[in-house]
Amino acid sequence: MYEHVLSRNRLLAFLMKTMNPFVSRVLGPNINRDTVANVKKAGLTVVKEENIQYDVFKRIDAIKT
């Protein structure tokens, strides 16, 4: 899956956290998701995790365990 996640970069994370209330009200999605953790909570095993752009867009390969 390709997913938009909260950056681990302090400056980008600060900006994303600041913008999230506005973005989530106007566009709907929470831009600060921890999708990798959510995938694991769903019972899947993450086999590969790749940052696509600015540590904000991530490719996650997971399998059902």
N, C-alpha and C positions, 0 to 999 in steps of 0.2 A: 504494500500500500504506500501511497505518497501522502504525507500529512504535514500540516502546518503546526509547529510546536513552539513552546517557549524556549528562547535561546538561552544557552549557558553563558553567553557573553554578558557581562554585567551591564554595560551600557545599553545594548539591545534589549535585554530583559527589563531594565528600568523603563525604557520607552514603551515596550509592549505592555507592561503592567499599568503604565499611566494611560495608555490609549484603550485598554481593554473595556472599561465601562462604557465608553462611547461606541466603540466598534460593536460590542455585543448588543447594545440597544438598537443601533441603526441596522446592522447587517445580520445579527442573530448569533453567529458562532462565537464561542469563547476562544480567543487567539492564544491563550496561555495554557492549553492542555498539555498534560504529560502523557502523550499517547503511548509511548513505549511501556510505561507502567500500566496503563489501561489495557493494553494488549496482553500483558502478562497476567493481570487480574482476571481477564476473560478466559484464562486457561490455555492460552497459546504460548508456544516457545519461540522467542525471537532468535532467529538464526543469523540474521545480518541486519545491521543498522548503518545507514550511510547518510551523511549530511550532504544535501544537494546544493543548498544555497544559503550562505550566511548563518549556518547553524539554526535556521528557522524552518526550512523545508527539509524533510527527512524521508528517506526511503526505508521502509521496514519490511523485511521478509520474515514471515512467521509461519509456523506449522502447528496443526492441532496435535496435542499430546494426549 
